[in-house]
Structure formats: structure tokens, C-alpha cells
């Protein structure tokens, strides 16, 4: 079960995490990312481009790189959208894939601000709890900096599409059920969620 950055009244922040898989997205296969890389998300709202500088958050950059190489995000829903705060994703379409990657990575120091458009791993309040879930900051969320949320990259193109991601369900989807049942649960209960068609390295 994962937590997230919170957005509700008087909130601080708590988020999520995971491990990497092989070519089919079905098993762990960690990798060291290049110094700079770009990820193209083909989504239901249009293209979103994320640029990553490994030096900003090496452990997070390596995990994101491995997940994209494994096609982990293909079909994954944007399951939590808090307007003005964050869009969250990173639970796989297939629960078996989610569980295969459920291995935490070490924390990174916060070297960049949680500015609008930055991409950050979710985590619990415990140290070294990041796994597969990430969020995109929809606004300037500097309060997350002191809570240890280290941006790994930033949206360089398609932020207008990020802003269009369906927010009508808010925080209603149950993360544990998504992890246990995957897209079957979301398609039945939350059919309007936007999603990632494919995530590929440029």
C-alpha cells in the first residue's frame, strides 16, 4: 500500500514508490541511467515530454530509466489528480507487474525545488520508501522540499496536456485496489481516467 503527497487542508506531504522489470515489464532489472535522458509519454490527452538530469537525483533517475525501459508505464492510469497540486501515476496496468517492482530505492537529497512541472517519486513518511509511483507538480509546491521529495526531472513539453488530465475523481480511486486488481478495477469504477499509452526513451 502506498501513500502520496497530500493536498487536503492543512496537509504536509506523503507519496509512493517501486522496483524495475525486464523487457516485458514483468520482473526487476535495475539499470544505471545516462547523465541526461528524455522520456516521451504518449497519453490519452496528448504527448508529454520529461527531461531527466541524473545528477539531480541519481537513485530516482536510475529507477525511472529502468521502469521506462521495461515498458512498466504502458497502460497505467493517472489515478490521483488534485487540482493545483499534483497528478499521480505509477501503478502498473497489470497487478503482477506492480508487485514485481515493489522494491524500494534509497532516498536522494533534494537538490531541485518542487516547482510546477517537476516530476517526483512518491514516498511514505518512512525513509527509503520510493518504488514506482511518481507525481507531476501542478503548481509551485515548495513545501515538499523540506519533506524530502526530490525532483528527478521536469516536463519540457506538453504541460498543457498535463493540465488537461481528468480530475473528476480526485483522490477517490483506492490505491490498494489498483495494486491488487490493476486496470480491471479502474475501468469498472473510474472509466474516465486518462492514461499513458506508452512511455519510451528518446
C-alpha positions as CSV (number, residue, x, y, z in Angstrom):
1,X,0.0,0.0,0.0
2,X,1.3,3.4,-0.9
3,X,0.8,6.9,0.3
4,X,1.3,10.2,-1.5
5,X,1.9,13.9,-1.3
6,X,-1.0,15.3,0.4
7,X,-3.2,18.0,-0.8
8,X,-6.0,18.2,1.6
9,X,-6.5,21.0,4.1
10,X,-3.5,21.6,6.4
11,X,-1.5,19.0,4.6
12,X,2.1,18.2,4.5
13,X,3.2,15.6,2.0
14,X,3.4,11.8,1.7
15,X,3.7,9.8,-1.6
16,X,4.8,6.5,-3.3
17,X,7.4,4.0,-4.7
18,X,8.6,0.5,-6.6
19,X,11.4,-1.7,-8.5
20,X,12.3,-2.4,-12.2
21,X,11.4,-5.1,-14.7
22,X,12.6,-6.9,-17.8
23,X,11.6,-6.2,-21.3
24,X,8.1,-7.4,-20.9
25,X,7.5,-5.3,-17.7
26,X,7.3,-8.5,-15.6
27,X,10.4,-8.6,-13.4
28,X,13.2,-6.5,-11.8
29,X,16.1,-5.3,-14.0
30,X,17.8,-2.2,-12.5
31,X,20.0,0.0,-14.7
32,X,22.2,3.0,-14.4
33,X,20.8,5.9,-16.3
34,X,22.8,8.1,-18.6
35,X,23.7,11.6,-17.4
36,X,20.8,13.1,-19.3
37,X,17.8,11.4,-20.9
38,X,14.3,12.2,-22.2
39,X,11.1,10.2,-21.9
40,X,8.2,10.6,-24.3
41,X,4.8,9.8,-22.8
42,X,2.1,9.2,-25.4
43,X,-1.0,9.7,-23.3
44,X,-4.8,9.9,-23.8
45,X,-4.5,13.7,-23.6
46,X,-1.6,14.1,-25.9
47,X,2.2,13.9,-25.7
48,X,4.2,14.8,-22.6
49,X,8.0,15.0,-22.6
50,X,10.1,14.6,-19.5
51,X,13.8,15.5,-19.3
52,X,15.9,13.9,-16.6
53,X,19.3,15.0,-15.3
54,X,20.7,12.1,-13.3
55,X,22.8,14.4,-11.1
56,X,19.6,15.9,-9.6
57,X,18.5,12.6,-8.0
58,X,20.6,9.6,-9.1
59,X,18.7,6.8,-7.4
60,X,15.3,8.1,-8.7
61,X,16.7,8.8,-12.2
62,X,18.0,5.2,-12.4
63,X,14.7,3.7,-11.2
64,X,12.6,5.8,-13.7
65,X,15.0,4.9,-16.5
66,X,14.7,1.2,-15.7
67,X,10.9,1.4,-15.5
68,X,10.6,3.1,-18.8
69,X,13.0,0.6,-20.5
70,X,10.8,-2.2,-19.1
71,X,7.6,-0.6,-20.5
72,X,6.2,-0.6,-17.0
73,X,4.0,2.5,-17.5
74,X,2.3,1.3,-20.7
75,X,-1.5,1.4,-20.0
76,X,-1.0,2.9,-16.5
77,X,-3.7,5.4,-15.4
78,X,-3.3,8.8,-13.9
79,X,-5.2,7.7,-10.8
80,X,-4.9,10.7,-8.5
81,X,-5.4,14.3,-9.6
82,X,-5.6,17.1,-7.1
83,X,-6.1,20.3,-9.0
84,X,-3.4,22.9,-8.4
85,X,-1.3,20.3,-6.6
86,X,-0.3,17.0,-8.3
87,X,-1.1,14.4,-10.9
88,X,0.0,11.0,-9.7
89,X,0.7,7.8,-11.6
90,X,2.9,4.7,-11.4
91,X,0.8,1.7,-10.5
92,X,1.0,-0.7,-13.5
93,X,-1.9,-1.8,-15.6
94,X,-1.2,-5.4,-14.5
95,X,-1.0,-6.1,-10.7
96,X,1.6,-8.8,-11.2
97,X,3.9,-6.2,-12.7
98,X,3.2,-3.7,-9.9
99,X,4.2,-6.3,-7.3
100,X,7.3,-7.4,-9.2
101,X,8.6,-3.9,-8.9
102,X,7.7,-3.4,-5.3
103,X,11.3,-2.9,-4.1
104,X,12.3,0.4,-2.6
105,X,15.2,2.6,-3.6
106,X,17.4,4.8,-1.4
107,X,16.4,8.4,-0.8
108,X,18.1,11.2,-2.8
109,X,18.9,14.6,-1.4
110,X,16.6,17.4,-2.5
111,X,18.7,19.5,-5.0
112,X,15.8,21.0,-7.0
113,X,12.7,22.8,-6.0
114,X,9.3,21.2,-6.3
115,X,8.3,23.7,-9.0
116,X,5.4,23.4,-11.4
117,X,6.1,20.7,-14.0
118,X,8.7,18.9,-12.0
119,X,8.5,15.1,-11.8
120,X,9.0,13.4,-8.4
121,X,8.8,10.0,-6.8
122,X,6.0,9.5,-4.3
123,X,7.0,8.1,-0.9
124,X,5.7,7.3,2.5
125,X,6.8,9.0,5.7
126,X,9.4,6.3,6.2
127,X,13.0,6.7,4.8
128,X,14.0,4.9,1.6
129,X,10.4,4.1,0.6
130,X,10.2,5.1,-3.1
131,X,9.2,2.4,-5.5
132,X,7.3,3.1,-8.7
133,X,4.8,5.9,-8.1
134,X,5.5,9.4,-9.3
135,X,3.7,12.7,-9.5
136,X,3.9,15.8,-11.6
137,X,3.6,19.1,-9.7
138,X,0.8,21.2,-11.0
139,X,1.8,24.2,-9.0
140,X,4.8,25.5,-7.0
141,X,4.9,23.0,-4.2
142,X,7.9,24.2,-2.3
143,X,6.6,22.9,1.0
144,X,7.5,19.4,-0.3
145,X,11.2,20.3,-0.5
146,X,11.8,20.1,3.3
147,X,9.8,16.9,3.4
148,X,12.4,15.1,1.3
149,X,10.6,14.9,-2.1
150,X,13.5,15.1,-4.6
151,X,12.5,16.1,-8.2
152,X,14.1,13.7,-10.7
153,X,13.1,15.6,-13.9
154,X,10.8,18.2,-15.4
155,X,8.1,18.4,-18.1
156,X,9.7,20.2,-21.0
157,X,6.8,19.9,-23.4
158,X,3.2,19.1,-23.0
159,X,2.4,20.7,-19.7
160,X,-0.8,22.0,-21.3
161,X,-1.7,18.3,-21.7
162,X,-0.8,17.6,-18.1
163,X,-3.3,20.3,-17.1
164,X,-6.0,18.6,-19.2
165,X,-5.7,15.2,-17.3
166,X,-9.1,14.2,-16.0
167,X,-9.5,15.4,-12.4
168,X,-13.1,14.5,-11.8
169,X,-12.4,11.6,-9.4
170,X,-9.9,13.5,-7.3
171,X,-8.4,11.1,-4.8
172,X,-11.3,8.6,-4.9
173,X,-9.5,5.6,-6.5
174,X,-8.3,3.2,-3.9
175,X,-4.6,2.6,-4.3
176,X,-4.6,-0.8,-2.7
177,X,-7.3,-2.0,-5.0
178,X,-5.4,-0.6,-8.0
179,X,-2.3,-2.5,-6.9
180,X,-4.3,-5.7,-6.3
181,X,-6.7,-5.6,-9.3
182,X,-5.0,-3.2,-11.8
183,X,-6.9,-1.6,-14.6
184,X,-9.8,-4.0,-14.3
185,X,-10.8,-2.2,-11.1
186,X,-10.2,1.3,-12.6
187,X,-12.1,0.5,-15.8
188,X,-15.1,-0.7,-13.9
189,X,-15.2,2.0,-11.3
190,X,-13.4,5.0,-12.8
191,X,-13.7,4.7,-16.6
192,X,-12.9,8.3,-17.4
193,X,-9.3,8.3,-16.0
194,X,-6.7,9.4,-18.5
195,X,-3.8,7.1,-19.1
196,X,-0.3,6.5,-20.5
197,X,-0.4,4.7,-23.8
198,X,3.3,4.2,-24.0
199,X,6.4,5.6,-22.3
200,X,9.6,5.5,-24.3
201,X,13.2,6.8,-24.1
202,X,14.0,9.2,-26.9
